[in-house]
Amino acid sequence: MSVFQPLQAVSRAVGRYRDALTDPARADRAVLISLVVYAAVWAIYGTIAKGSQGLHYDMAEVIAWSRDLGLGYFKHPPLAAWVAWLWFSALPVTEWSYYLLAMTMPAIALWFVWLVSADYLNLEKRVAGVALLTLVPFFNFHALKFNVNTVLIPLWAMTTFWFLRSFETRRGIDALLAGVMAAACMYGKYWSIFLLAGLAVAALIDARRGVYFRSAAPWITMAVGAAALAPHLIWLVQHDFVPFSYAMSIHGAKPFGNTAIAALGYLGGSLGYIAVPLVIVLVAAWPSRAMLADMIWPREPKRRLAAASFWGPFLLPIAGALASGIEITSLWSMPAWTLLPVLLLSPDTVTLRATDTRRILMAAVAVPLAMLIVAPAIAVIVHRSGPPPAAAQGRLLAMQIEQMWHQQTPLPLHFVGGDPEIVYSVVAYAYDKPRALPGLPAHDPKELAKAGMALVCFAEDANCAGAARAQAPPDSPVISSEIWRPYLGMPGKPQRYAIVIVPPRP
């Protein structure tokens, strides 16, 4: 058998795949199946590659929030916690299910990229556009860490889709859905204010703005969005806008020079993340100066609205950061790329042949499969380098704490306190699904006394251990425990913990 025969077989298979994706009768179904497989393959990769390191702190924190559902939290608005609560109401709290939830976010976003591009691109370009976005790390590697940034990826895509539809059609249902999704974006993360401001600017500078603003569409969008967001706004007032105070304490009040450098880093880093699709399109199209201008700022009103809806949410954060003294990072541009395929591929002078699409699809298929192959090696390398102990040892520590707890009482463990880094990991893995004490609204002391609690700290953290003793009765023993997590027979780095069990009081 010739060495070229397997390659020729793969090429024919990808050709048939491309034919299905560009067949009007089969395209939507083929894309949906592709996105389901895409999410599953990357979830399997995440489960294997991250199998030696446990759940990231952000992911464990969201689980802790989901055990105390509310209209907001001291760091962020609540939507990520709501999504996690809903997901884990149907599926077990396991690493594989969590990575599947995480990858469902970009899969939904890519479906809306497919939908929105139908108004600007032919089928060949639509297929290429979606495939190119799968080569952007935001839609796979970074998306595997489910947090308030990840949840914005589909929300921004849906909001953009329905805003553009409502502007063009002025239909009430599109305007209503645009308003609902705009509110959902703000429930996800306040960074979404730049999406809403960017879309508003796009509408205001469009030459057809008079027709749009004389219709009911924008007013339906604003009224529905405001009504949907009202409960959270009331919560913010009642809690003295605590998430804003947190954000400013971490990212705000920076010198102008630092802010400017961070803004340049945001711009350069964001462009770096999309470098692969940019290079592929530029090499394939070899654009002239006129073509580049048509990509960046088209003359046609409909495409110009799409361009403005892309550039506004992407660039406004730079102006906002410089004006407010907040440092921004390129990771926060994660949800901003819905319209990138429209910008790059919508000029009539950009032509894609079937061969070009097959090559792009080949890359889009090869990357996740290659990562799936190397996933076990990644897990071993991470294990040998020593991942954060609270995450890597969270499952074992949770089992040990629950065993200690049930040696003293048959009642389930309801609360875990101590160091947040450890607590969130224990809460995420514990069978009893307890609630976290740090970083969440204070509980009634009588409720805590009646339910009891487990308190856990790093053994070397004297401040945490002292606070734990203060919360426990004077006669409560401090139990020292050393845990190390093996992986494929290889020992992990040991870590000592101080644990206090406070059993329920009648």
N, C-alpha and C positions, 0 to 999 in steps of 0.2 A: 504493500500500500504506500502510495506517495505521501511524503510529509505534508504536502499541500492539500491533500484530500480533506482532513479534518477542518482546516481553515475554510476550504470551499464550502463544506457542509454548514459551518457556522454562518458564512456569508449568505448562503441561500436561506437559512432560517431567519436571519435578520431581515433579509429582503421580503420574505413572506410576512414577517411581523410588521414591517413598514407598510406593506400593501393593505393589511387589515386596518392599521391606524389611519390610513389616508383614504379608505373606502367610506363614502358618506353613509352607507347603510350599516357599517360595522364600527365606525370610528368611536362613538361615545362608549359603547360597550367595551371595546378593546382598551380604551384609556382607563375606564373604571377598573377593569380587571388588572391592568398594569399597575395602577396605584395601590390596589390591595396587595399585590405581590411585592411591590416596592416597600410598603410599610412593613410587611411581614419579614422580608429578607433583612432589612436594616434592624428590625427589632431582635431578630435572631443574632445578628452580628453584635448588637449591644449586650445581649444577655451573655454571650460567650466572652467577648473582649473585655467586658467590665465585670466578669464573674469573680475576679480575685479582689475587687476593690469595694464591693457593696454599693449601696445607693449614695449618690452625691448628696451633700448637705442640703442643697436647694430642694431636691426631690423629697427628702425626708421631712423637711420643714413644711412643704405643702401638705403632706399627709397629716402632720400634726395640726395644721390649720383646719383641715377637713374634718377633724374630730370635734372641733369647736366652731361650727358654721356661724358666720355673722355677716354683717354688711360691710365689714372692713377689718383690717388688721393694722398694727402699728407701723408696718413697713410698706404694705401695698394694699390695693383694693382686692376684693375677694374672689374674682372669677376663677382663678386657677384652683383654689380650694374647692369651689363648687363643682368644677369639672372632675377633680379627683374623687370627690365624694360620690358623684353620680357613677363614675367608671367603676369604682371599687364596691359599689352597691351591687354590681352585676358580676364582677370578676374578682378573683382572690387577690389579696395584696402580696404580690410576688414580683420579683425583678422582671421576669419576662412580660407579665401583663403591664407593668409600668412602662417598659420600653415600647411596648405596642401602643399604649396611650400616647406616649411622646411622639412616635412616628405617625400616628393618625393625624396629628396637627399639620405637618407639611403635606401629607397626602391630600387632606381636604383643601389646603391652599392651592396645590397644583391642579386640583379639579377646577377651582374657580379661575385659575390662570387659563386653563383650557376654555372655559366658558367665556371669559371676557375677551380673549383673543379672537373669538369667532366674529366679532364685530369689526376686526381690523386685518385679519390674516387669512390666507387660504389654508386648506387642510395641510399641505406640505409644510408651510411655515408654522402652523399651530403645533404640529407634532414636534418639529425641531425646537420650537420655543420651550415647550414643557420639558423636553429631554435636556436642553441646555441648562435649565434651572436645577435639574437633579445633580449637576456637576458643581453646584455652589454649596459649600460646606454648611451653610445655614439650613439647608433642607435635608441634612442627614447627620453629620457628625455633631454639630451643635444642637440640633433639634432633639437628640437623644436625651439631653438633660432637660426634663420637663420642669418649667418654672414660669414666672410671669412674662418672660420674653418669648418663650416658645409658644405660649397660648395666643400671642398676638399674630402669629404667622397666618393662620386661617382667618382670624377676625379682620385684619387689614385687607386681606384679599376679598372677603365677602363685602365689606363696606365699600371698597373701591368699585367692585362690580356693580352693586346696586346704585351707587351714586351716579356712575356713568350712564347706567340704563335710565335712571330717573331724569337725568338732565336731557338725554336725547329723546325719550318718549313722553316724559312728564306724566306717566301713569301713577295713579295713587298707590298701587301695591308696591311698585318699585321704590317710591318715596318712603312709604311706611317701613319697608325692610331696610332701607338705608338708615333711617332713624334708629331702628332697633339695633342694628349692628354697630352704629356709631356709639350708642350707649354701652353696648357690650365691650367695645374697645376700651372705653374709659374704665369699665369694671375690671378689665384685664390689667392695665397699667396706665398711669397718668401720662407716660410718654406719648400715648395716643393723641394727646392734644395737638401734636404736630401733624398727624394725619388729618384731623378735622380742620385745622387751620389751613393746611395745604389744599385740601379739597375746596374749602370756601374761597381761597384765593383763585384757584383754577376756575371756579364758576364766575367770580367777579370780573376776571380779565378776559373772559371769553366774549367774542363779538355777539353771541346770541343770548347774552345774559338777560336782556330785556324780556324775551319770550319766556325764559325759564322763571324769572322772578315775578312775572305777571301771572304765572300759573300757580296752582295750589301745591305743586310738588315740593318746593323748598320749605314751605311753611309746615307741611305735613311732616317732613323729615325733622325739622327743628322741634316741633311740638311733641312728636313721638319720642325723640331722643331725650328731650328734657324731662318728660314724664317718666320715662324708664329709668333715668339717672337720679331722679328726685330722692328716692329712699337713701341712696348712698350719700348724696349731698347733705341730707339731714344728719346722717351718721357723722359725716366730717365735722359739721358744726358742733354736734354734741360732744365730739372727742377732740375739740380744739385743733383740727387739721393735723393730727399727729403724724400721718404718713409724710406730709410735706416737711415737717420738722426733722423727721428721720432722714429724708432725702438730702436736705440742706446740710445736715450734720455730717453726712458721708461725702457728698459730691459738691456742696455749695461753698460760697464765700471764699473762692480761690483767687489768687492774684491774676490780673488780666493776662500776664505772660503765660502762666500755667494753663489758663483757659484757652488761650489761642493755640498753644502747642497741642492741647488735647483735641481741639476742634480740627486741626490739621491732621492729627492722627486718626480721628473719626473719618475724615474724608478719604485719606490715603488707605487706611485699613479697609474701609468699606469697598473701595474700588479693587483692592487686592483680593477680597473674597470673591468678587465676580470676575476675576481676571480670565479664568478659563473660557467662559462663554464669550467674553469680549474678544479675546484673541481668536477664537474659532470663527466668529462672525466677520471680524476684520480681515482675517486671512482669506476666508471664502469669498467675501464681497469685494475686497481690495478697494475700498470706497474712495471716491474723489472728495475734494473739499465740499462740493455741493451736496454730495450724498451724506456726508457727515453732518452738515448743517440741517439736512432734511431729517436725519435721525434725531438730532438733539432738539430741534425746534421746528416742527413741520409747518407748512403754510396752510394746509387743509384744516378747516376748523375742527372737524371731529378728531383728527389725529393730534392737533395742537392741544385740545382739551385733555387727551390722554397723556401727552407729554407734560403739561402743567400739573396734572394729577400725580405724575411720577416725581417731578423735580421739587415740587413744593414740600411734600412730607419728608423728602430726603435731605433738602438743603436748609429748611427752616430751623432745624435743631442747632445748626451752626450759629445763626443769628441769635437764637434764644440763649445759647450758652454764653456767647460773648456779652450779651446784654445783662445776664443775670449772675455771671461768675460761677457757672456750674461746669464741671469737667464732664465731658461726654466721651463715650467709647464706641468704636466701630461695631461691637457686638449688638448695640442697640438698634442698628440699622437692619437687623435680622428680618423684620416683616415688610421691608420697604420695596421689595423687588417684584411685586405682582405684575407690573406693566413693563418690566425690562424687555421681555420678548417683543412686545408691541413696538417699543422704541427702536430696537435693533433691526427688526425684520419687516416693519410695515412699509418702508419706502418701496415704491414700484421698481426702483432701480436695483434693489437687492433681490437677486434671484437664487433660488435653491433648486438644485437638481435632485432627482431621486437618489443618486449616488451620495450626495452631500448628507441627505437625511439618514441614509443607511449608516454612514460613518459616525454621525452624531449618536444614533441609536446604539451602535456597537459600543461606543464609549460609555453611554449611559447604562448599558447592561453590564459591561465588563467591570466597572468600578465597584458596585456592591458585591458582585460575585468574588472579585479579587479580595475585597476586605473580609468577606466571609471565610475565605481560605486562610488568611493570615490572622484571624481573630484569636485562635488559641495561643499563638506566639505572642500576641499583644498582651493577653492576660498573664502569661508567664513573666514577661518583661516587667509589667506593672507590679506583679507580686514581688519580684526580686528587688525592685527599687523601693518597696515599702510604702504602700498607699496609706492615707490618713487612717489611723487605727479605729477611730470611732465609727467610720463608715465600714471598713473592712471587717471589723469584729462585731458589728451591730447585731447580727443574727445570734451569734454565740452569746453575747452579753445579755441580750433579751431573754434567751432561754435560761441562762443562769439566774437572772433576777426573778423571773417568774417561778423558777424552781424554789428559790429562797422564800418567795412570797407565799407559795402554796404549802410550804412546810409549816407556816404559821397560821394560815387561814384558808378555808375552802372557797372563800369569796373571790371573785375576779379582781385583778389589779386594775384600778380605775385611773390612777394618777402617777406620773413619773416626773420628778423634779431634779434639779442639779445643773450641771453644765449643759447649755443648750445643744452644743455640738453632739454630745453623747445622748442626751435625752431624746432628740428628734429621731436619731437612728434607732434607739431602743423602741420608741413608740411605733415606728414604721414596721418593725419586725415582730413585735410582741403578739402572741396569739390572742391575748385578751383584748387587744385593740384599746390600750389605755390612752388617756389624754395627757398632753404635755402641760407643765406648769409654767416654764419660762417663756416669755415672749407672747403670752396670750392674756386675755382679761383675767383679773384676779378672781379666785373662787371664794365662796363663803367659807370662813374658817371652820364653822360647824360642819359643813359638807365635807371638807377635807378630813376633819377629825373622825367623822363617822365612816368615811370610805377608806381612810388610810392612804399611804403612798410609799413609793420607793424613791430614794434619792441616790444619785450616782454622780461621781466626780472622777477626774483623773487623780490618781493617788498623790501626785506631786503638787497638786493645786491646793495649797493650804487655805486660800480664801474661800474656794468653793466648799471644801470640806467643813470649814468653820460655819458657813451659812447653812449647810445641811444639818449639822449638829444643833444649830439654833432652832431649826424647824421641827426637830424630833424631840421626843421626851428625853429627859436627862439620862435614863437608864438604857437608851437604845444603843446597841453595840454597832461600831463601825467595822464592817467586814471588808477585809482586803482580798482582792482577787486579781490574779494575773492570767491574762488570756493571750494566746497566740493562735492565729488562724492558718492552718495548713492549706495548701493548694496543690493538687495532683501529687501529694506526698511530700511536697517541699514545705518546710516550716516557715512561718511568717515571723515578723518582728513582734516580740512580746510587749504588752502594755499592762500596767497595773492600774486598778480602779479601786476606789473607796465607795462602798455601798452601805446604805442605811435603809433598813426595812422598818417602816412605821405601820404596824398592823391596825386594822379598824378598831375604833372604840365604840362600844354600845351606846 
